[in-house]
Amino acid sequence: MRMRLMLSHLSIWVMIAVVAAAVYWTAQGPWWLWAVALLGIPAQMLNEYGLHRYIFHMAPPKRQWAFNWLYRVHYGHHEFPTCWPLLFAPLSVIVPVLVGNTALLWAVLSLIGVPYAFDIAVAVVPLGGAATFLAYEWFHTTAHVTVKKTAIERHVSTLHNQHHFRDFSKWFHVTAGGEVIDRLMGTAISRDQLKTQSRVEFIRTLGLRPDDPRLIAAREKFAPRFGITEAEVSRAGHVGGGAAPAR
């Protein structure tokens, strides 16, 4: 089910193609580029955390076009966590980040005179980083579907569900191993906290009242596009349903 879901989205195919092209390019260069590619793993985990915490969870924009963009990128996924088209990162985010990070690393390495600057940039970002991104999409999909899971997948799913249904300001990682960053950055939820902490108010709307005009406009825009029913939209906009704390 997970693989079928992933392969039904163009963004996954694009990233698979990117990794394949990076593998081919890296194979033409020095052998040590394969070791350098491993740096893309922690780099992408930091990238994942930074984007999720500081961009996808930024203060809600006042301008509707900006709010709509954020809704498509992430807010909508929180409000409708089982809407599969909203589960995956869109190409409008993936491509600029991929190109921008590759170009930035290439520029920095070139400026300081590192040999094979472009090859290193390809190994770190389109190879190591993009492969780690595909792992992120796997674990993210796993957290949202009911399937038999490994111990690692169950652990990641538990923490990600706390982000969705307990406190959206905690547990920004999704890829296995990324929880180290949350703990270092103070965005983990301890077991002691879980014993006493109730669900954050309006959890699915990231603290916004469900009847906020920006949310209403965004739902109307994207619901038909992503197959969200009128009944689901109506429930999402019900204020009383979003405020009750979980016990």
N, C-alpha and C positions, 0 to 999 in steps of 0.2 A: 504493500500500500504506500509506504513512504517513497520508494523509488518511483512508483507510478505518479505520485503527486509531484515530485520534484521534476520529473522529465516532461510533465505537462506544461511547464513554464519556460518561456523563451530565455529568460535570464540565466537559467541553469545551463541550457545548451550553449549559450554565449560564453559562460565561464569555463565550461568543459573545453570549448574550442580554444580559449585563451591559454589554459593550462597546457593543452596539447601543443600549441604553437610555441609556448615557452620551453617545453621539454625539447622540442626539435632544435630550437635556437641554442639552448644551453649545451646540447650534445655536440655542437660544432666547436665549442670553446674548450678552455682548459678544464681538466678533471675536477679541480678544486671548486668550480662554480656550483657543483652539486652540494658541497658542504655549505657554501655561502647561502644557498637557497633555503637552508634550515632557519636562517635568520628571519625569513618571512613568516614563520609560525608565531613567534612572540610579537613581531611587528603587527601582524594582522589582528592578534588578540587585543593589543593596545588600541588599534584602529577601531575594532568592533566596540570596545568599551567607550572610547571617546565619542564616536558618532552616536551611539545609543544614549549615552548620558547627556551630552552637551548639545547635540543637534536634534535628535528625535524626541527628547524630553525637554526641549527649551520652553520658555514661557510662551503660552499660546499667542500667536500673532494677532494683532487687531485687524489687519487688512485681510479681507476674505480670500484673496488669491493666494496669499502666503499661508493662511490657515488651511486652505484646500490642499496645498502641496504637502504640508505636514500631515494632514489627515490621510492622504493617499500613501505617504511614506511610512507612517507609523500609528498615528492616532486611531485610524480606522481598524487596524489590527487589534488594538486593545479593546475597542468597543465591540468588535465582531471577531473574536479569536478563533472561531471555526470557519470563517469565510476564507476558503483556500486561496483565491486570487490575491487576497491581502496579506497572506502569510509570508510571501517571498519579497525580498528587496527588489524594487523596480530598476530597470536599466537606467532610468534618469538619475539614479544615485550611484549605481555600480560603475558605469562607464566613466563619469567624471572623476570619481575617487581613484579608480584604477589608473587612468591616464595621468591624473594629477600627481599621484604618489610616485609613479614610475618616472615622470619627467622631473619631479623635485629631487629624487634620489640621484638620478643621472646628472642633473645640473650641479648638485653639491659635490659629488665625486669628481666631476670634471673640473670644477673650480679649484679643488685642492690637489689636482694632478694625479688621481688614482688611475692606474692602467686598467683597461677593460671596464671603464666606467659604465658604458651602456649594457654590457653583458652582465655585470653585477646587478644593475638595476632590474634587468629582466629576470634574473634568477631569484631576487628577493621578492619582487612585487608580483608580476604575472605568473611566476611559478610557485614559490613558497607561499606567498600571500593569497593568491587566488585559490590554490589548493586548500588552504586553511579556511577560506571563505566557504568553499563547498562543504567542508566538514561542519562549519557553522550552520549552514542550511539543513544539513542532515540532522544535527542535534535539535535544531529549532523545530523542524517538522516532527521529529520524534516526540518532543515535549507536548505537541498539540494533537497527537493521534493516539488512539487506543490500540496498541500492539504489544506483543511480547518484547520486553526490553532487557538489555544487559544491565549489570549492576551499575556501570558508569552511566548508561542512558537513563536509568531510573533516578540516579542522583541528580543529574543535570535537569531532568524533567521536574523533580521536586523543587529545586531552587528556582527554576524559571516560573513555575506555577505560583510561587510566593511573590514573584515580581508582578504577575498578572492579577492575582486574586487576594493578595494580602497588603502589599505596599509597593507601589510602582516606582518609588524612589530608592529601591534596594535591588540587588542582584541584577546588574546590567549585563553580565556576561551570559553567554549561551554555550559557546564551545567548551568542551571538556578541558579542564585545567585552567580556564579563565577565571575561576572563582578566586584564585590567588590575588588577582588585580582588585576585585571587589573588597577583599579583606584588607589589602594594603590601603585602599582608598576610603575605607570606612563605610562602604555601601553594602555590607553583608548584614544578614539578620541572624542573630545568635539564637540558640535553642531557648535560652532564658527569655529573650524577647518574645518568642513565639507563644510562650505560656501566658503572657499577659496582654500582648498587643492585639487589638481588634483590627478589623479590616479598615483601611483608609477610606474616608468618605468619598463617594462618587468614584470608586476605584476604576471602573471601566472607561470613564471619561477623563481620567487623569486629573481629577480634582475639579473639573468644570461641572457646573450644573448641567444635567442632561438636556435641559430645555434652552441652553445657551443658543442664541441666534446663529452663531458661527457653526455650531455643531449641526443644527437643523439644516442649514444651507448645504453643508458638506455631505450630510446623509442623502439629501435630495439629489445631489449631483452624482454621487458614486453608487448609490443603491442599485439603480437600474443597470449600471455598467458591470457590477460584480455579482448580480443575482441575489441581492439582499431583499427579502420580501417586505411588503408593507407592514405585516404583523411584527417582523423583527425590528423595523424602523420605529414603529409605535412603541414597542417595549423599551427600546433604547432611550427614547425621549421621555420616558415616565420618570419623574423626579423621585417619587417614593421608592421605586425599585432600586435606585442607585445608592441610597443613603444608609440602608440597613447594615449594621456591622456584622461580620461573621463571628460566630462563637466557637 
